[in-house]
Amino acid sequence: MVALSPTDQTDTLTHWLTLTQTPGVGLASIHRLLDSFADAGEILQAPSEQLRRCGLDLPAIQALRQPDPATIERDLAWSARDDNRIITCRDATYPPLLLEIPDPPPLLYVHGNIEVLRKMQLAMVGSRNPTPGGLRTATDFAEHLSRAGLVITSGLALGIDAASHTGALQADQPTIAVMGTGLDRVYPASHRQLAHRIAEQGALVSEFPIGTQPRPENFPRRNRIISGLSLGILVVEAAQRSGSLISARCAAEQGREVFAIPGSIHNPLARGCHILIRQGAKLVETAQDIVDELGALALAGTLQEVSDSDKDTDDTPKLDPEYARLLDAIGYDPVPVDVLVETCGLTPAEVSSMLLQLELRGFVASSPGGLYNRLK
């Protein structure tokens, strides 16, 4: 293959940016055109009649002939900076799994290490408002699965997404954040530092041009990329109408494995996972369950068994008898303080003081409404 000069590469990318940023030329139209032409440059040079036969109407063809140079220059300037790349679906560095989905993004904007896009990935998604136990579960699973050889891919959202990225970073492993905005902005803004850490060890990815604001319609599109990059998807906590169920359905339609972690029947954030399990998602209790399910890859030596130090262990706390009795009374389902007072035969003041100590030591977590649940 003849290497392209920098000028040729810029010209080629300009053609792709023109195609993808033309009003009236959507994703389906672009893929129809790419089925008929070798690349974006050939599409731009094609006669109008040939473009009409591919489904473009006259306004779209006219827009294709008159691109907006300012938006194209903005993307080109961004791609010229260190650690920034824009890759096309015809590029050798494009993730092969993503090419298999019905509607792969024609362009991917990447900030960070582009090589991680071709590694084996597991998507992790869940509630934006998880329980403390859900956050801990997501962080632990991500940390353990990263050490087993999987790159954790998620969406940089609040809650389970952020915990999943954090778990991978705690393992000193790369992680990938697929974003619903242009890569010149971070949404939510509170995750700016997290995004910086992800880019240092992994990559930030988007299909949206530089300058794209966070809009509601962007995020379902973003979700198909999260699952499309991955071997499977793990749902940690999700309500009955959670967007995570959409991501899981998208993964199933793409032929990916769907995993779900069950929870308490009293936890509304477990109901989405229970729905998925009833629909055929694989119930998992440990990180090793996922590694075992992806056994063909493990046998090939690519995935590693989770080490003994990473497996779930007996975390039975060593506590004074009164604290141990209170902890046993709490259990893993949320319980109000007055029930604990009645069960343990302690005063409300004693129970409140002991709960504070248990929470500070990481044994219990408080929930809205004055409820407490056990973590370990």
Secondary structure, DSSP 8 states (H G I E B T S, - for coil): -----HHHHHHHHHHHHHHHTSTT--HHHHHHHHHHSSSHHHHHHS-HHHHHHTT--HHHHHHHHS--HHHHHHHHHHHTSTTEEEEETTSTTS-HHHHTSSS--SEEEEEE-GGGGGS-EEEEE--SS--HHHHHHHHHHHHHHHHTT-EEEE---TTHHHHHHHHHHHTT--EEEE-SS-TTS-SSGGGHHHHHHHHHHSEEEESS-TT----TTHHHHHHHHHHHTSSEEEE-S--TT-HHHHHHHHHHHTT-EEEE----TT-GGGHHHHHHHHTT-EE-SSHHHHHHHTHHHHHTTSS----TTTS---------HHHHHHHHHH-SS-EEHHHHHHHHT--HHHHHHHHHHHHHTTSEEEETTTEEEE--
